[in-house]
Amino acid sequence: MTEFQPFEMERLMSRWETTVDFNLSESGVHPMTLGELLDVGGRTVDELLDLALDYPVVNGKRELREAIAGMYPEATADDVLVTVGAAEANYLVVQTLLEPGDEAAILLPNYMQVWGAAKNRGVRIRECHLVEERDWAPDLDELADAVGPSTKLVAVCNPNNPTGRILTRVEMDAIVAAAERVGAWILADEVYAGAEREGDEVTPSFHGLYDRVIAVGSTSKAYGLPGLRIGWAVGPPDTLDELWARHEYTTISTSALSQELATLALSSEVRPRILARTRDYIRSGFSVFEDWVASHRDILRFVPPQAAAIAFTRYDVDVSSTELVDRLREERSVLVVPGDHFGIDRCLRISFAVPVDTLAAGLERIHEGLVSFTR
Ligand SMILES: Cc1ncc(COP(=O)(O)O)c(C=O)c1O
């Protein structure tokens, strides 16, 4: 048996995120409160009191699946499985579509869940890359070479975590063509769709571009509702049925209350209001972040993210990202994610869609920490 690959970033966050003064390690926007959600949705707490805390519909109640299907071209409720976050959906895809010894092509850097879960499943991973010098555009030649007759799955994260890069339509078509050439599945983790920084067009899904696509989403990032733990997989019903069979072994279902609240959040009236809130956080935080980088141009630079609430930031100081993050946490009580967790040292992933006062103070501490290494 191969050695277990822990999920390094999630371990770091589970251990430390509640212990620091400034948590800038999250990748979604500042979370909504229950009161805020009910307010935006025009509902009251009293209206929830009759909700039966029974087992909910195991694959997700129809109204919720319909709301999710409405976000994808030509999808219906039968094309949707509701899961405990995108995390469960990604995991179910790896467990269902990949066997030990299979090959998967993974576009890196990314959230690293699919990479780690596939490794733990005994899958051979062919890595292909987004290229920093090309503003994090994918190396499509490398991708085409990585996808061969033994490839069972091509995994992408779009918009990308940690770079915030959105694939162009031409790049998406090239990825589809590579997968289609060998009949591989595409796992498209699209949790940041709706969290665009520039423009109000929601990032288009891979769903509908090819019949072997599983598109994954959740309420965690673009909706600021990670605590609901509601995610989904969208794909062909017979394949979803196989994912569902594993869902019964892992979680059975999401919670009844979460399904109720997610149905409200994703309804056609409420969803645009939540996305507007998300974009406000992203845009106001980004402007503070951009000014901060500009005023420390001697040691900091980044490619502005097109979406997501994070900036993958390169620093020019002689310390590894893992050591830097440890010292920032221990000495300055601020938590960010080291580039090492994405296989790219001398970078930090910093979240910026938090209240601007918190952000400015947290960034100041990061700068103090960086400068302490230059003395
Ligand atoms: C790209 C990506 N996919 C999935 C997840 C897990 O999200 P969820 O909270 O929906 O399980 C995350 C969380 O950071 C993520 O960044």
The ligand as a MOL file (V3000), in Angstrom:
LIG
                    3D

  0  0  0     0  0            999 V3000
M  V30 BEGIN CTAB
M  V30 COUNTS 16 16 0 0 0
M  V30 BEGIN ATOM
M  V30 1 C -11.5410 24.3040 -5.6800 0
M  V30 2 C -12.2300 23.8010 -4.4600 0
M  V30 3 N -13.0160 22.7290 -4.5520 0
M  V30 4 C -13.6700 22.2410 -3.4850 0
M  V30 5 C -13.5350 22.8280 -2.2500 0
M  V30 6 C -14.3160 22.2680 -1.0850 0
M  V30 7 O -15.4500 23.0450 -0.9840 0
M  V30 8 P -16.7400 22.6780 -0.1070 0
M  V30 9 O -16.7260 23.6020 1.0570 0
M  V30 10 O -17.8730 22.9550 -1.0280 0
M  V30 11 O -16.6450 21.2570 0.2760 0
M  V30 12 C -12.7140 23.9420 -2.0930 0
M  V30 13 C -12.5250 24.5720 -0.7650 0
M  V30 14 O -11.6630 25.3990 -0.5680 0
M  V30 15 C -12.0560 24.4460 -3.2290 0
M  V30 16 O -11.2710 25.5210 -3.1490 0
M  V30 END ATOM
M  V30 BEGIN BOND
M  V30 1 1 1 2
M  V30 2 1 2 3
M  V30 3 2 2 15
M  V30 4 2 3 4
M  V30 5 1 4 5
M  V30 6 1 5 6
M  V30 7 2 5 12
M  V30 8 1 6 7
M  V30 9 1 7 8
M  V30 10 2 8 9
M  V30 11 1 8 10
M  V30 12 1 8 11
M  V30 13 1 12 13
M  V30 14 1 12 15
M  V30 15 2 13 14
M  V30 16 1 15 16
M  V30 END BOND
M  V30 END CTAB
M  END
